[in-house]
């Protein structure tokens, strides 16, 4: 992912009402940030469409560096822009027993280096999960690199369960269940 894609992703997460973002502040300084979305496939498809329409430099880069990929890239982009193909296959269920419409995705989390290992990320994730529950979501999913030791440890501590790994990426899910009496 290029910096342009990431800037648009972060901007969209911060400004789009369909997204859930939490910012931890202290004395006007940002200490941490977490962002997620309810309908990840639709969100990503819209984000890719915006990037494609705004980033013709991608095609010139592919043409220059990997000309054989240009035909495949052009076909993919053409279909994605016109909406003939889904970027992700629509699945009825991703997490066992939970309809895709009740599944949210935690997309980004970051904690200032000086505040790491002080439970700030855990507190932000608890707040994030509470907001998801209040919006009717039953699970939260996330993906992280398999070699992200601190991230993998933090997500497991927050109750995420590893349900798959492929191409060096761990796939996690957390069931958001209220305890009786809450």
C-alpha positions as CSV (number, residue, x, y, z in Angstrom):
1,X,0.0,0.0,0.0
2,X,1.3,3.4,-0.9
3,X,1.3,6.5,1.3
4,X,-1.6,8.0,-0.8
5,X,-3.8,5.0,-0.1
6,X,-3.0,5.1,3.6
7,X,-3.6,8.8,3.9
8,X,-7.1,8.4,2.3
9,X,-7.8,5.4,4.5
10,X,-6.9,7.3,7.7
11,X,-8.8,10.4,6.5
12,X,-11.9,8.4,5.7
13,X,-11.7,6.5,9.0
14,X,-11.5,9.9,10.9
15,X,-14.2,11.7,8.9
16,X,-16.7,9.1,7.6
17,X,-19.8,8.7,9.9
18,X,-19.9,4.9,9.0
19,X,-16.5,4.5,10.6
20,X,-15.7,4.2,14.3
21,X,-12.6,6.1,15.4
22,X,-11.3,6.7,18.9
23,X,-8.4,9.1,19.7
24,X,-6.6,9.1,23.1
25,X,-5.5,12.6,24.0
26,X,-3.4,14.0,26.8
27,X,-2.7,17.8,27.1
28,X,-3.7,18.2,23.4
29,X,-1.2,15.5,22.3
30,X,-2.4,12.4,20.5
31,X,-1.3,9.3,22.4
32,X,-3.2,6.7,20.5
33,X,-5.7,6.1,17.8
34,X,-8.0,3.2,16.7
35,X,-10.2,3.0,13.7
36,X,-12.6,0.5,12.3
37,X,-15.7,0.0,10.1
38,X,-18.8,-2.1,10.0
39,X,-19.0,-3.1,6.4
40,X,-15.3,-3.7,5.4
41,X,-15.9,-5.1,1.9
42,X,-18.1,-2.1,0.8
43,X,-15.7,0.4,2.6
44,X,-12.6,-1.1,0.9
45,X,-14.3,-1.2,-2.5
46,X,-15.3,2.5,-2.2
47,X,-11.8,3.4,-1.0
48,X,-10.1,1.6,-3.9
49,X,-12.4,3.3,-6.4
50,X,-11.5,6.7,-5.0
51,X,-7.8,5.8,-5.1
52,X,-8.0,4.5,-8.7
53,X,-9.8,7.6,-9.9
54,X,-7.3,9.9,-8.2
55,X,-4.1,8.0,-8.8
56,X,-3.3,7.5,-12.5
57,X,0.4,7.4,-11.5
58,X,-0.2,3.7,-10.5
59,X,-0.7,2.7,-14.1
60,X,2.5,4.5,-15.2
61,X,4.4,2.8,-12.4
62,X,3.1,-0.6,-13.5
63,X,3.8,0.1,-17.1
64,X,7.4,1.2,-16.4
65,X,8.3,-1.5,-13.8
66,X,6.2,-4.5,-14.7
67,X,4.6,-4.2,-18.2
68,X,3.2,-7.7,-18.2
69,X,1.0,-6.9,-15.2
70,X,-0.6,-3.9,-16.9
71,X,-3.2,-6.0,-18.8
72,X,-4.2,-7.8,-15.6
73,X,-4.2,-4.5,-13.6
74,X,-6.3,-2.7,-16.3
75,X,-8.9,-5.5,-16.4
76,X,-9.1,-5.6,-12.6
77,X,-9.5,-1.8,-12.3
78,X,-12.0,-1.6,-15.1
79,X,-14.2,-4.2,-13.5
80,X,-13.8,-2.7,-10.0
81,X,-14.6,0.8,-11.2
82,X,-17.7,-0.4,-13.0
83,X,-18.7,-2.7,-10.1
84,X,-18.8,-5.9,-12.1
85,X,-16.7,-7.8,-9.7
86,X,-16.5,-7.8,-5.9
87,X,-13.1,-6.9,-4.5
88,X,-13.8,-9.5,-1.8
89,X,-16.0,-12.5,-2.3
90,X,-19.3,-12.0,-0.4
91,X,-19.4,-14.5,2.4
92,X,-22.5,-15.4,4.3
93,X,-20.4,-16.1,7.4
94,X,-16.8,-15.4,8.1
95,X,-16.8,-16.0,11.8
96,X,-18.7,-19.2,12.7
97,X,-22.3,-18.4,13.6
98,X,-22.1,-14.7,12.8
99,X,-23.7,-13.1,9.7
100,X,-21.4,-10.8,7.8
101,X,-23.8,-7.9,8.5
102,X,-23.0,-8.2,12.2
103,X,-19.3,-8.3,11.8
104,X,-17.1,-5.2,12.2
105,X,-13.4,-4.8,11.3
106,X,-10.7,-3.2,13.4
107,X,-8.5,-1.7,10.7
108,X,-5.8,0.4,12.5
109,X,-4.5,0.9,16.0
110,X,-1.5,2.9,17.1
111,X,-0.1,4.0,20.4
112,X,2.6,6.6,20.9
113,X,6.0,4.8,21.5
114,X,6.3,6.5,24.9
115,X,2.9,5.1,26.0
116,X,3.2,1.6,24.7
117,X,3.1,-1.3,27.2
118,X,1.0,0.8,29.6
119,X,-2.4,-0.7,28.7
120,X,-3.6,2.3,26.6
121,X,-4.2,0.1,23.6
122,X,-6.2,-2.3,25.7
123,X,-8.4,0.5,27.0
124,X,-8.9,1.9,23.5
125,X,-9.9,-1.6,22.3
126,X,-12.4,-2.0,25.2
127,X,-14.0,1.3,24.2
128,X,-14.0,0.3,20.5
129,X,-15.7,-3.0,21.4
130,X,-18.3,-1.2,23.5
131,X,-19.1,1.1,20.6
132,X,-19.4,-1.9,18.3
133,X,-21.9,-3.6,20.6
134,X,-24.0,-0.5,20.9
135,X,-24.3,-0.4,17.1
136,X,-25.4,-4.1,17.0
137,X,-22.2,-5.8,15.9
138,X,-21.5,-9.3,17.3
139,X,-17.9,-9.7,16.3
140,X,-14.8,-7.7,15.6
141,X,-12.2,-9.1,13.2
142,X,-8.7,-7.9,12.3
143,X,-5.7,-8.9,10.3
144,X,-2.0,-8.4,11.3
145,X,1.3,-9.7,10.1
146,X,2.4,-12.9,11.7
147,X,5.7,-11.4,12.7
148,X,4.1,-8.5,14.6
149,X,4.9,-10.0,18.0
150,X,3.7,-7.1,20.1
151,X,0.5,-6.7,18.1
152,X,-0.4,-10.4,18.1
153,X,0.2,-10.5,21.9
154,X,-2.0,-7.4,22.5
155,X,-4.8,-8.7,20.3
156,X,-4.8,-12.1,22.1
157,X,-4.8,-10.3,25.5
158,X,-7.8,-8.3,24.3
159,X,-9.7,-11.5,23.6
160,X,-9.1,-12.0,19.9
161,X,-8.9,-15.6,18.8
162,X,-6.6,-16.6,15.9
163,X,-8.8,-18.4,13.3
164,X,-6.4,-18.5,10.4
165,X,-3.1,-17.6,8.9
166,X,-2.1,-17.2,5.2
167,X,0.7,-15.5,3.4
168,X,2.2,-14.3,6.6
169,X,-1.0,-12.6,7.8
170,X,-2.9,-13.7,11.0
171,X,-6.7,-13.4,11.0
172,X,-8.3,-12.8,14.3
173,X,-11.9,-12.6,15.6
174,X,-13.4,-11.5,18.9
175,X,-17.0,-12.3,19.9
176,X,-18.5,-9.2,21.5
177,X,-20.8,-10.7,24.1
178,X,-22.2,-8.8,27.0
179,X,-22.0,-10.5,30.3
180,X,-25.4,-11.0,32.0
181,X,-26.2,-8.1,34.2
182,X,-24.4,-5.5,32.0
